[in-house]
Amino acid sequence: MRHQGKITEWKDDRGFGFITPKGGGEKVFVHIKSFSNRQRRPVGNEIVSYELVSNQKDRTRAEHVAFMSDSLTIPAERGAVAFVLPGLFLLFVAAAVLVGQLPLVILGLYLVASAVSFFLYANDKSAAQKGRWRTKENTLHVFSLIGGWPGAFVAQKLLRHKSRKESFRILFWATVVINCVGLSWVLFAMWR
């Protein structure tokens, strides 16, 4: 028998939360692996349908959870925001290359590192959903630091991965700042 409810608590960094049944009642535990659509992660307040399953200790949990308004489309505003900052940054680097302020290899480094970063985020999200071996957070930060932060930023927004864990976000933005300071240093050194 399928039930309906709303995800009223969700801890994305831990991959679980609770559903409040429609009409009230005791909250039901739900794990990320219980969702039928592994392409979409909950954020909270979504309406879902689910089946109740009990374990040996008579604790109930939700299984075969489906979003009621399931859609794989990315909202236009999220897609647009994902590309604005990285796009402007890469345009700036390309313009600096065109006017001779930066060598072409710098633009190439940003593009390759961004593509690799996006791939690493996508692979890590897939691994998280399937319970496979994950990419280390330090690896993601190293690629952001060496110039892959535009791709990482796009992946965080489009894939909704690594975008809620505060300690990760703080380190990510630290890598962005350090990378931009390093680029500024190279720009000023080339200008002289």
C-alpha positions in Angstrom: 0.0 0.0 0.0 1.4 3.4 -0.9 1.2 6.4 1.4 1.7 10.1 0.9 3.5 12.7 2.9 5.9 15.6 2.9 9.7 15.5 3.5 9.8 17.7 6.6 13.4 17.1 7.6 16.3 16.3 5.3 20.1 16.1 6.1 21.7 16.0 2.6 25.2 15.6 3.9 24.1 12.4 5.8 21.7 11.2 3.1 18.6 10.7 5.2 15.5 12.5 6.6 11.9 12.1 7.7 8.6 12.2 6.0 5.5 13.5 7.8 2.5 11.4 6.6 -0.4 13.2 5.0 -3.0 13.7 7.6 -0.5 13.6 10.5 1.0 10.8 12.5 4.5 9.7 13.5 7.4 10.7 11.2 8.8 8.0 8.9 12.6 7.6 8.4 13.8 7.7 4.8 17.2 7.1 3.3 18.5 8.4 0.0 18.8 4.8 -1.3 15.0 4.5 -0.9 14.2 6.9 -3.7 13.2 5.5 -7.0 14.5 8.5 -8.9 18.2 8.6 -8.1 18.8 11.5 -10.5 17.1 13.9 -8.0 18.0 14.5 -4.4 15.4 15.8 -1.9 15.9 19.2 -0.4 12.9 19.2 2.0 9.2 20.1 1.7 8.6 17.8 -1.3 5.4 15.8 -1.5 6.2 12.1 -1.9 4.5 8.7 -2.1 6.1 5.7 -0.4 5.7 2.2 0.9 6.1 1.4 4.6 8.5 -1.4 5.6 9.3 -2.6 9.1 12.6 -4.1 10.2 13.3 -6.8 12.9 13.1 -4.2 15.7 9.6 -3.1 14.4 10.9 0.3 13.2 9.2 1.6 10.1 11.0 3.2 7.2 10.0 4.5 3.8 10.9 2.5 0.7 10.2 2.9 -3.0 9.9 6.7 -2.5 8.7 8.8 -5.5 8.4 12.5 -5.8 4.8 13.4 -6.6 5.8 16.2 -9.0 8.8 14.3 -10.4 10.5 16.1 -13.2 14.1 15.7 -14.4 14.1 19.2 -15.9 16.4 21.8 -14.4 14.6 25.0 -13.4 15.6 27.8 -15.8 16.7 30.1 -13.0 19.1 27.4 -11.5 20.5 26.7 -15.0 21.1 30.4 -15.7 22.7 31.1 -12.3 25.0 28.1 -12.8 26.6 29.6 -15.8 26.8 33.4 -15.0 29.8 33.6 -12.7 31.9 30.9 -14.4 31.0 32.3 -17.8 32.0 35.8 -16.9 35.2 34.6 -15.3 36.2 32.5 -18.3 35.3 35.4 -20.7 37.7 37.6 -18.6 40.5 35.0 -18.9 39.8 34.6 -22.7 39.9 38.4 -23.1 43.2 38.6 -21.1 44.6 35.9 -23.5 43.4 37.8 -26.6 45.1 41.1 -25.5 48.3 39.3 -24.6 48.1 39.6 -20.8 48.0 35.9 -20.2 49.4 32.9 -22.1 46.9 30.6 -23.9 48.0 27.8 -21.7 46.2 29.5 -18.7 42.9 29.5 -20.5 43.5 25.9 -21.5 44.2 24.9 -17.9 41.0 26.5 -16.7 38.9 24.8 -19.4 40.5 21.3 -18.9 40.4 21.5 -15.1 36.8 22.7 -15.2 35.8 19.8 -17.4 37.6 17.3 -15.1 36.0 18.9 -12.0 32.5 18.7 -13.5 33.1 15.0 -14.4 34.4 14.3 -10.8 31.3 15.9 -9.3 29.0 14.0 -11.6 30.8 10.7 -10.9 30.8 11.4 -7.1 27.0 12.1 -7.2 26.4 8.9 -9.1 28.6 6.9 -6.7 26.7 8.4 -3.7 23.4 7.4 -5.2 24.5 3.9 -5.9 26.5 3.3 -2.7 29.8 3.0 -4.5 33.3 4.3 -3.6 33.2 8.2 -3.5 35.7 10.8 -4.7 37.6 12.3 -1.8 36.6 15.9 -1.0 40.3 16.9 -1.0 40.5 15.8 -4.7 37.6 18.0 -5.5 39.2 20.9 -3.7 42.6 20.4 -5.4 40.9 20.6 -8.9 39.1 23.7 -7.8 42.3 25.3 -6.6 44.2 24.6 -9.8 41.5 26.2 -11.9 38.6 23.8 -12.1 36.4 25.9 -9.9 34.2 27.2 -12.8 33.3 23.5 -13.7 32.8 22.7 -10.0 30.5 25.6 -9.5 28.4 24.6 -12.5 28.3 21.0 -11.2 27.2 22.1 -7.7 24.3 24.2 -9.2 23.1 21.9 -12.0 23.6 18.5 -10.2 22.8 19.8 -6.7 25.8 18.0 -5.4 28.1 19.3 -2.6 26.0 22.4 -2.4 24.6 22.1 1.1 27.5 20.9 3.3 28.7 24.1 4.9 32.3 23.0 5.7 32.7 21.8 2.1 31.3 25.1 0.7 33.6 27.2 2.9 36.7 25.3 1.6 35.4 25.5 -1.9 35.1 29.3 -1.8 38.5 29.5 -0.2 40.0 27.6 -3.2 38.2 30.0 -5.5 39.7 33.1 -3.7 43.2 31.5 -3.6 42.9 30.7 -7.3 41.8 34.2 -8.2 44.6 35.7 -6.1 47.1 33.5 -7.9 45.7 34.5 -11.3 45.9 38.2 -10.3 49.5 37.7 -9.3 50.2 36.2 -12.8 48.4 39.0 -14.5 50.4 41.7 -12.6 53.6 39.8 -13.2 52.9 39.7 -17.0 51.9 43.3 -17.0 55.3 44.5 -15.8 
